[in-house]
Amino acid sequence: MDEKLIINARKPKGELGSKILERMNESHEKLAKWSVSHLNTYDDEIILDIGCDRWDKC
């Protein structure tokens, strides 16, 4: 795999980073919506997804 792609996937920046983030958001949307559907929240509440900065520690 291309080294630039691997590095940019970890800390996205520039045009390639924007494309990577767009793709990540699209691929994670279904799971995120499913997860949130199991929470008891009010309409005006905000949910913060802090993610995970290390794949091997998630």
KOLRO-939913 format. One record per residue: chain; residue number from 1; residue in one letter; x, y, z of N, C-alpha, C in turn. Coordinates in nm, 3 decimals. Example, Ala and Ser with C-alpha at 12.3 -4.5 7.8 and 13.67 -1.06 7.14 Angstrom:
2
   c     k   r        nu        nv        nw       cau       cav       caw        cu        cv        cw
   A     1   A     1.319    -0.569     0.780     1.230    -0.450     0.780     1.320    -0.330     0.780
   A     2   S     1.285    -0.225     0.708     1.367    -0.106     0.714     1.290     0.003     0.787
***
This chain:
58
   c     k   r        nu        nv        nw       cau       cav       caw        cu        cv        cw
   A     1   M     0.085    -0.118     0.000     0.000     0.000     0.000     0.089     0.124     0.000
   A     2   D     0.044     0.228    -0.060     0.120     0.352    -0.071     0.144     0.414     0.067
   A     3   E     0.269     0.444     0.098     0.307     0.501     0.229     0.232     0.632     0.258
   A     4   K     0.216     0.719     0.156     0.146     0.846     0.176     0.001     0.822     0.220
   A     5   L    -0.061     0.723     0.161    -0.199     0.691     0.194    -0.210     0.643     0.339
   A     6   I    -0.118     0.558     0.380    -0.119     0.506     0.517    -0.099     0.619     0.618
   A     7   I     0.000     0.704     0.593     0.027     0.817     0.683    -0.091     0.913     0.687
   A     8   N    -0.147     0.943     0.570    -0.257     1.038     0.564    -0.385     0.982     0.625
   A     9   A    -0.402     0.853     0.626    -0.519     0.793     0.689    -0.514     0.813     0.840
   A    10   R    -0.395     0.817     0.895    -0.378     0.835     1.040    -0.395     0.981     1.081
   A    11   K    -0.345     1.073     1.000    -0.353     1.216     1.031    -0.382     1.290     0.900
   A    12   P    -0.510     1.287     0.856    -0.546     1.341     0.725    -0.516     1.490     0.709
   A    13   K    -0.464     1.526     0.590    -0.442     1.667     0.556    -0.436     1.681     0.405
   A    14   G    -0.461     1.801     0.358    -0.457     1.827     0.215    -0.573     1.764     0.140
   A    15   E    -0.561     1.763     0.008    -0.667     1.710    -0.077    -0.688     1.560    -0.054
   A    16   L    -0.578     1.485    -0.043    -0.589     1.342    -0.016    -0.656     1.318     0.119
   A    17   G    -0.621     1.397     0.220    -0.683     1.384     0.351    -0.832     1.410     0.348
   A    18   S    -0.872     1.511     0.271    -1.015     1.541     0.258    -1.091     1.424     0.197
   A    19   K    -1.031     1.362     0.096    -1.094     1.246     0.032    -1.101     1.128     0.129
   A    20   I    -0.996     1.108     0.205    -0.995     0.999     0.303    -1.103     1.021     0.409
   A    21   L    -1.113     1.144     0.462    -1.215     1.173     0.563    -1.356     1.156     0.508
   A    22   E    -1.377     1.200     0.385    -1.509     1.184     0.323    -1.545     1.036     0.313
   A    23   R    -1.449     0.956     0.271    -1.472     0.811     0.257    -1.495     0.746     0.394
   A    24   M    -1.417     0.787     0.495    -1.436     0.732     0.630    -1.576     0.766     0.682
   A    25   N    -1.616     0.891     0.664    -1.749     0.932     0.712    -1.859     0.852     0.643
   A    26   E    -1.846     0.832     0.513    -1.946     0.754     0.439    -1.949     0.609     0.488
   A    27   S    -1.832     0.551     0.508    -1.828     0.410     0.545    -1.870     0.385     0.690
   A    28   H    -1.858     0.484     0.776    -1.893     0.468     0.917    -2.035     0.514     0.949
   A    29   E    -2.101     0.582     0.855    -2.232     0.643     0.884    -2.337     0.541     0.928
   A    30   K    -2.348     0.429     0.859    -2.450     0.330     0.892    -2.432     0.277     1.035
   A    31   L    -2.308     0.244     1.071    -2.281     0.195     1.206    -2.305     0.303     1.311
   A    32   A    -2.267     0.426     1.281    -2.289     0.536     1.376    -2.438     0.558     1.400
   A    33   K    -2.517     0.558     1.295    -2.662     0.576     1.310    -2.724     0.462     1.390
   A    34   W    -2.678     0.340     1.363    -2.728     0.225     1.437    -2.694     0.239     1.585
   A    35   S    -2.570     0.278     1.615    -2.526     0.292     1.754    -2.608     0.397     1.827
   A    36   V    -2.626     0.512     1.764    -2.701     0.622     1.826    -2.847     0.583     1.846
   A    37   S    -2.900     0.500     1.759    -3.041     0.459     1.772    -3.066     0.381     1.901
   A    38   H    -2.963     0.330     1.964    -2.977     0.254     2.088    -2.957     0.339     2.213
   A    39   L    -2.935     0.469     2.196    -2.918     0.560     2.310    -3.050     0.627     2.344
   A    40   N    -3.071     0.653     2.470    -3.188     0.728     2.513    -3.148     0.875     2.524
   A    41   T    -3.182     0.953     2.425    -3.143     1.094     2.424    -3.264     1.182     2.394
   A    42   Y    -3.251     1.310     2.428    -3.351     1.409     2.393    -3.310     1.475     2.262
   A    43   D    -3.406     1.536     2.193    -3.379     1.596     2.062    -3.272     1.705     2.066
   A    44   D    -3.260     1.776     2.177    -3.165     1.888     2.184    -3.027     1.848     2.239
   A    45   E    -3.007     1.719     2.266    -2.878     1.674     2.318    -2.777     1.657     2.205
   A    46   I    -2.651     1.675     2.238    -2.542     1.661     2.144    -2.456     1.542     2.187
   A    47   I    -2.417     1.460     2.090    -2.333     1.344     2.118    -2.195     1.372     2.060
   A    48   L    -2.092     1.356     2.140    -1.955     1.376     2.096    -1.887     1.240     2.080
   A    49   D    -1.841     1.213     1.959    -1.766     1.091     1.930    -1.619     1.129     1.931
   A    50   I    -1.545     1.084     2.032    -1.405     1.121     2.041    -1.314     1.024     1.967
   A    51   G    -1.369     0.913     1.921    -1.292     0.819     1.841    -1.180     0.753     1.918
   A    52   C    -1.082     0.709     1.844    -0.967     0.641     1.900    -0.846     0.675     1.816
   A    53   D    -0.738     0.716     1.878    -0.622     0.761     1.800    -0.523     0.649     1.770
   A    54   R    -0.547     0.529     1.823    -0.455     0.417     1.796    -0.536     0.292     1.766
   A    55   W    -0.523     0.243     1.643    -0.598     0.126     1.602    -0.571     0.007     1.691
   A    56   D    -0.450    -0.010     1.737    -0.416    -0.126     1.817    -0.466    -0.116     1.961
   A    57   K    -0.517     0.000     2.001    -0.567     0.019     2.138    -0.719     0.032     2.142
   A    58   C    -0.787     0.031     2.030    -0.933     0.047     2.027    -1.001    -0.082     2.066
***
